[in-house]
Amino acid sequence: MIKIFFIVCLLMFVVSCAENPKVCESDDDRISGCVSKVYDEDGTLMGEMPYQNGKLNGLVKAYGANGELLSEMPFKDDLVNGIARLYNENQVLVEVNFKDGELISGKCGNGKKLNEEELYRASVSFVEALDICKHVQ
């Protein structure tokens, strides 16, 4: 019975830590692990940037004025690494695959693969991504 109680307590602790990461307050926090949060002048959350070992490590998120998720970019040691996503009206607009900070491939939310020029344009500007993928059906 004590063993089950211990396991339940441990799981609750792990879940609570995962749901409420420490907010960055110092450079030491960025080394031990924390999330830096960016707010606009009205106090609306605009972005979250997870740090570990003094570098961006984890899923960087950007939010719109209404709290909607605009983008997610996975980082490892300050480099984009994995599938970054741009959202429009709560749907995936563009997915771009990065490896060690380099563009690899991408596609619109409707499945259209991006050519090299479109891939570059979509990765640097939300407006460009919207233009490229909204007009492709």
C-alpha positions in Angstrom: 0.0 0.0 0.0 2.8 2.4 0.8 4.5 1.6 -2.5 1.3 2.5 -4.4 1.0 5.7 -2.5 4.6 6.6 -3.2 4.2 5.9 -6.9 1.0 8.0 -7.1 2.7 10.9 -5.3 5.7 10.7 -7.6 3.4 10.7 -10.7 1.5 13.7 -9.4 4.7 15.6 -8.8 6.0 14.8 -12.3 2.7 15.9 -13.9 2.6 19.1 -11.9 6.2 20.0 -12.9 5.5 19.3 -16.5 2.3 21.4 -16.5 3.8 24.4 -14.6 7.5 24.8 -15.7 9.5 27.3 -13.7 9.4 30.9 -15.1 12.9 32.3 -16.0 14.0 35.0 -13.6 17.8 34.8 -14.0 20.6 33.4 -16.1 21.0 30.6 -13.6 17.3 29.6 -14.2 18.1 29.3 -17.9 20.8 26.9 -17.1 18.8 24.7 -14.7 15.7 24.9 -16.9 12.8 27.4 -17.2 10.4 29.0 -19.6 10.7 32.7 -20.5 7.3 34.3 -21.2 6.8 37.4 -23.3 3.8 39.7 -22.8 2.5 42.7 -24.7 1.7 46.0 -23.0 -1.8 44.8 -22.0 -0.4 41.7 -20.3 -1.4 39.3 -23.0 0.9 36.3 -23.3 2.6 36.5 -26.7 5.2 33.8 -26.5 6.9 31.1 -24.5 10.6 30.1 -24.8 11.9 27.1 -22.9 15.5 27.1 -21.8 17.8 24.3 -20.6 21.6 24.6 -20.2 21.4 28.3 -21.1 20.0 27.5 -24.6 16.6 27.3 -26.2 15.5 23.7 -25.7 12.0 22.7 -26.3 8.9 24.0 -28.1 8.9 27.8 -28.6 5.3 29.0 -28.9 3.9 32.3 -30.2 0.3 33.4 -29.5 -2.0 36.0 -31.1 -3.8 38.8 -29.3 -6.8 36.5 -28.5 -4.6 33.8 -27.1 -4.7 31.6 -30.1 -1.6 29.6 -31.0 0.1 31.1 -34.0 3.3 29.0 -34.2 5.3 26.2 -32.6 9.0 25.7 -33.3 11.0 22.9 -31.6 14.5 23.9 -30.6 17.6 21.9 -29.5 20.6 23.8 -28.3 19.5 27.1 -29.9 18.8 25.5 -33.3 15.4 24.8 -34.8 15.2 21.0 -34.9 12.1 19.1 -35.9 8.7 20.2 -37.4 7.8 23.8 -37.0 4.1 24.7 -37.5 2.3 27.9 -38.3 -1.4 28.0 -37.5 -4.3 30.0 -39.0 -7.7 29.9 -37.3 -6.6 27.0 -35.1 -5.6 24.8 -38.1 -2.2 23.9 -39.4 -1.3 26.3 -42.2 2.3 25.2 -42.8 4.6 22.5 -41.5 8.3 23.1 -42.0 10.9 20.4 -41.1 14.3 21.6 -39.8 17.4 19.7 -39.0 20.1 21.5 -36.9 18.7 24.9 -38.0 18.5 24.0 -41.7 15.3 23.9 -43.8 14.7 20.3 -45.0 11.2 20.2 -46.3 7.7 21.6 -45.8 4.1 21.4 -46.8 0.9 23.3 -46.5 -1.8 22.1 -44.1 -3.7 20.8 -47.1 -0.8 18.5 -48.0 0.7 20.5 -50.9 4.5 20.1 -50.7 6.5 23.3 -50.9 9.1 23.8 -53.5 12.5 25.4 -52.4 11.4 29.0 -53.0 8.0 28.5 -51.3 9.7 26.7 -48.4 12.1 29.6 -47.8 9.3 32.3 -48.1 7.0 30.4 -45.8 9.7 29.9 -43.2 10.5 33.6 -42.8 7.1 35.2 -42.9 3.7 34.3 -41.6 2.1 36.5 -44.3 4.0 34.7 -47.0 3.0 31.3 -45.6 -0.6 32.5 -45.6 -0.3 33.7 -49.1 1.3 30.5 -50.4 -1.0 28.0 -48.7 -4.3 29.9 -48.8 -4.2 30.0 -52.6 -3.4 26.4 -53.0 -6.4 24.0 -53.0 
